[in-house]
């Protein structure tokens, strides 16, 4: 099974919160296997909101690395998903108006450790 890091950008914090809840719901229903998920926001220049859901040091570092380039007024939902079905993931997230990107989790963590 291949894990994927999914990041979804929102300009509406409420939509980002709904996306995080949607991922957790899909996981509880068995439609996706979400290993970890967090919401990161930058409400003002120089500040990053505390991510929730980071389970270990490596995931916390990943959240920090991803949030470095986060513009003020943008919220990110970041999730590590096991072998996601693109149709399930896309239909859930597209309805909320977020812009999703995906990266192979193993490659992402390798790059993170090398940095």
N, C-alpha and C positions, 0 to 999 in steps of 0.2 A: 504494500500500500504506500502511496506517495502522499505526503502531507503538502499542503499549499498554504502560503501566507496570503491572505486576502486583505486588502486595504480598501476601504470605501470612504470617499470624501463627500462631505456634506457642508453646506453653508447654513443649514438649519439644524440647530442642536436637537430640537424635538424629533426630527426625522432620524438623526443619528441614534438617539435613544431607542426609537422604534426598531431600527435595524438591529441593534444589539439584542433587544428582546426577541426579534424574529429569529435570529441565529440560535438563541437559546431554546426557543420553541421548536425549531426544526430539529435540533439535537434531541430534545426530550421526546419528540415524535418518531425518532429513528430515521429521519429523512437525510440528515447530515450527522457526521461525527465531529463536533467542535471540541478540540483539545483545550483551547484557551481563547478568550475574547476580551477585548477591552475597548473603552471609549477614551480617546485623547482629544483634548481641545486646547486651543490657544485663544483665550478670551481677550487678551490684550498683548501688545508687543512685550517681549521679554518674559512672559509667563506661559507655562504649559500646565494644564490641569492634571491632577494626579490620576494616572491610569488605574482602572479597577480591573481585577481579574488576572493580573500577572501571577503565575503560579511558582516561578522559580527565577533565579538570577539571570539565566540566559534570556528568558522571555522579557524580563524587566529591561535588560540592555537593548533588546530588539525594539521595544516600545520607545525607549529613549532615542535610539538611532533614527527611527522612522519619524519621530516628532520634531527632530532638529530643524527641518525645512518647512514646518507647518506655519502657514500664514495666519495672522490674527483673523478671527471670525470664522475659521474653518474647524470642523470637527472630523475626526477620523474614527472609524470603527475598524479595528484590527483583529483578525482572527486567524488562528491556525486550525485548518480544517483537514481532516483525514480524507484523502481520495474523493474530493467533492464531485458530485454530479453537476455539471455546469448548468443544466436546465433548471434544476431545483434552486441552486444558488442565484442564478440570474433572474429568474422570475420573482423571487422574493425581494431581491435588492432593487431591481429596476422599478418596481412599483413604488419604492420610497424615494426615487429621484437621486440616488447616489451614483457616483462614478467609481466603479470598481477596477482594481488592478490585482493581478495574481503573480506570485513568484513561487518557485519551488522552495520549500522550507529548508531542505538540506543545504542547498546552494546558498540560501540567505544566511543561515547560521554559520556556514563556512566563511563567507565574506565578513560577517560580523566579528568572528574570532580573529581574522587576519588583520582587521583594522586597528 
